[in-house]
Amino acid sequence: MGNLLGSWRFKEPSTVEECDSTWGSESESDEPAAAEDDSCIADPVNPVESDRCAGDTSPQLTESPESVQKMKRSFYAARDLYKYRHSYPNYRKSWQPNEYRNLRFYLNKIPLVPDGIYIEEILTKWRGDYDKLEHNHTYIQWLFPLREQGLNFYAHELTQEEIKEFQSTREAKRRFLAAYSLMLDFYGIKLLDKSGNVARASNWLERFQHLNESQHNYLRITRILKSLGELGYEAFKAPLVRLFLEESLCRNTLPNMQHSILEYFVYTIRLPATRRRLLRYARQHYRPAHAFLWGPAPKQRGGGVGVGGSGGAGSSGIRAPAPTPEQHRRGEESTSSPSANSRVVVSSHDAMLCPDLAAGVPQGRTGLALNTAELEGALMMAGRRGERNEYNEVVPL
């Protein structure tokens, strides 16, 4: 019996809906906002912000109605964040002795490998050296360790025992917050207090312009958010995600980040009530509104379906408006062309998260619509190579 239980594996979810417990069976009208303990996030929007949001339209969201309605949520993102939020249900404890290398690094006793740099040098000499922070790709796995392997295979995965020891070590926690502040400054943000509240830093304009174009940093931010939760700073996530939502959806300073915020950043947050409040805020300002994919599942009324179909991976929770005669005509024309009618979107974030998927995409097509045959071919190639890299943080070397 012991061997039987020891070999049992958690059955992984197979759809986006199975991965996402944000809404559950509760509807917005059934759940009063006051019942949610999210004091760090404010729902009310002041008139100035409301006017500003109403006037902003991201260049990313000016696609034709046909292409908008075929956008779908990423299963790769949903499954990756599901595993994280549920503490890696299929995690197998390493047979290697726990050397607490992440903790020892934060205690300044060992350098990061392979660069041979100690944590104190990074914290004292790298602040403001944005070229080094941008182009060095080995430090981020050491500064923000996770219970999953990253690109730097010299970095060690966290264990439950090491996490407990880290959280009880004042020196390590002090340096961890200093590392978080270092990265926030790199992104043009400042840490305001010990509760995790954040705001624009004095260098925000230059850094936001860089961040909007340097999209591999979105993978780093996903790792940072995950690591905050692992090491005892879960409450720090929501203020940062809220700021990114405002900058992306309202101020239009980070339009390229919209997809990563809604597919990844929000779903690193473990408390469903907090995710709901962030998503309600996002839906309030998302344009076009009918293309918002991250709301609760649509209610069935007389057999009608919302955007993306009934309960499918692309369901948005918001019913799309009836098509105009011109849209209807285009839709009829598209049914005669399989390549035009079977296109789905593979984002650049997904391609970086799963390099095997990117490898199967025809050259020059990553981030664009792929037809079903191309996507199936890419997925088959990824499957043959195994799932080892699907959940790694991957950044360019």
C-alpha positions, -999 to +999 in steps of 0.1 A: +000+000+000+028+024+008+044+019-026+010+024-042+004+057-024+040+068-031+035+064-068+002+083-069+003+114-090-020+144-089-042+146-120-033+178-137-061+201-151-066+198-188-085+231-195-082+267-186-114+265-166-101+237-145-069+258-137-088+289-128-107+290-094-110+328-094-147+330-098-159+296-087-197+294-085-200+329-072-214+358-093-205+394-090-240+403-079-240+376-053-208+387-037-206+421-019-173+438-023-172+446+015-169+409+022-135+407+006-104+414+027-084+433+001-075+465+019-045+471-003-066+474-034-091+502-039-120+497-062-133+532-065-119+553-093-117+590-091-132+612-119-098+622-133-086+586-136-120+576-151-117+603-178-082+593-185-091+557-188-120+564-211-098+582-235-070+557-238-071+529-263-040+506-266-027+500-301-028+463-293-065+463-290-075+479-324-078+446-342-108+436-363-138+421-346-130+388-363-095+385-348-106+398-314-133+371-311-107+344-318-084+354-289-081+328-262-066+325-228-033+307-226-035+272-213+003+272-207-001+302-184-032+289-166-015+255-159+018+270-148+001+294-123-023+267-111+007+245-101+023+274-084-008+285-064-014+248-054+022+244-042+033+221-071+010+192-063+032+167-083+064+179-066+089+152-059+113+158-031+149+157-042+171+128-031+200+152-027+207+166+008+192+200+014+222+224+014+201+256+018+221+272-009+196+300-015+196+309+021+234+308+023+236+330-007+213+355+010+234+353+041+264+364+019+282+331+026+284+318-010+284+336-043+259+330-071+271+306-097+285+309-124+294+346-119+310+343-085+292+374-072+280+379-036+246+393-027+261+423-010+279+433-041+247+432-061+228+452-036+254+479-031+270+482-066+244+472-091+216+496-081+212+521-109+234+500-133+206+493-156+227+479-184+240+452-161+206+444-147+192+442-182+218+420-199+230+397-171+207+367-171+221+346-143+214+366-112+176+367-113+172+330-104+194+335-073+177+368-062+142+353-065+144+315-060+114+292-067+105+256-063+110+251-100+141+251-122+150+282-141+174+288-170+204+290-148+209+254-139+235+263-113+207+279-092+190+256-068+153+251-064+137+260-031+125+234-007+098+236+020+124+232+047+145+260+032+115+283+029+107+279+066+143+286+075+145+316+052+113+331+066+127+329+102+161+345+093+160+383+097+192+390+077+180+370+047+146+387+047+162+422+050+184+414+019+154+399+000+134+432+004+165+451-007+167+429-038+130+436-045+136+473-041+166+470-065+145+454-092+116+479-087+140+507-092+152+490-124+115+491-136+109+527-125+090+519-093+096+526-057+087+506-026+068+529-003+064+510+030+066+476+047+031+467+035+043+465-001+027+496-015+044+510-046+044+540-068+062+555-097+098+564-090+115+596-102+130+577-132+096+562-142+094+578-177+127+564-190+123+530-173+087+525-184+097+532-220+123+505-217+101+481-199+074+485-225+098+472-252+120+448-232+094+421-228+117+394-214+114+414-182+078+403-180+091+368-173+113+382-146+084+400-130+064+367-130+093+351-112+096+380-087+059+377-079+061+340-074+091+343-052+074+370-030+047+345-023+071+317-015+092+337+009+064+352+030+055+384+011+022+374-006+006+407+004+032+426-017+019+412-050-014+430-053-001+465-050+024+459-078-001+442-101-026+470-094+000+496-105+008+477-136-029+474-145-033+512-141-002+520-161-012+496-188-049+501-191-054+537-179-023+556-185-012+537-215+024+538-205+029+500-206+005+489-234+027+459-243+024+445-208-014+440-208-014+404-218+013+394-193-005+411-165-038+394-172-025+360-181+004+358-156+008+385-129-028+384-116-028+347-114+003+345-092-020+358-064-032+330-043-063+346-027-092+343-051-110+374-036-079+395-044-077+382-080-114+390-085-110+425-074-080+431-097-099+415-126-130+437-120-107+467-121-091+455-153-125+447-169-137+482-161-109+498-182-102+471-208-108+481-244-126+468-263-148+458-234-164+428-251-130+412-257-122+408-220-114+371-215-107+369-178-142+373-163-165+347-149-179+321-172-209+334-192-244+324-181-264+304-206-296+322-218-316+304-245-285+286-258-265+317-265-228+319-261-204+346-252-171+354-268-150+323-275-180+299-272-198+282-243-174+273-215-144+271-239-109+282-232-116+315-248-148+323-229-148+359-217-177+361-193-190+391-213-214+386-242-202+400-275-224+425-293-244+412-323-223+414-355-230+442-380-241+431-416-205+438-427-191+416-400-216+389-407-207+389-444-170+386-435-178+358-412-196+339-440-166+344-463-142+332-437-160+299-433-150+289-468-113+294-459-100+269-432-068+288-427-087+320-419-113+303-397-090+283-375-065+308-362-055+312-326-031+335-309+003+324-295+018+352-274+054+361-271+052+355-234+039+319-239+066+313-265+094+324-241+078+304-213+077+273-235+107+274-259+098+241-274+065+256-285+084+285-301+107+261-318+078+245-335+064+277-348+073+287-384+100+313-385+088+348-380+053+337-367+058+339-329+033+363-315+011+362-346-020+341-354-013+305-363-036+282-381-046+250-364-023+227-384+007+249-375-002+250-338-008+212-337+026+206-353+043+229-327+025+212-298+035+177-311+071+188-313+069+202-278+053+170-265+081+149-280+107+170-263+089+165-229+075+190-205+108+198-187+110+234-201+073+243-202+074+259-168+109+272-167+116+309-167+134+314-200+152+346-209+175+353-238+212+345-233 
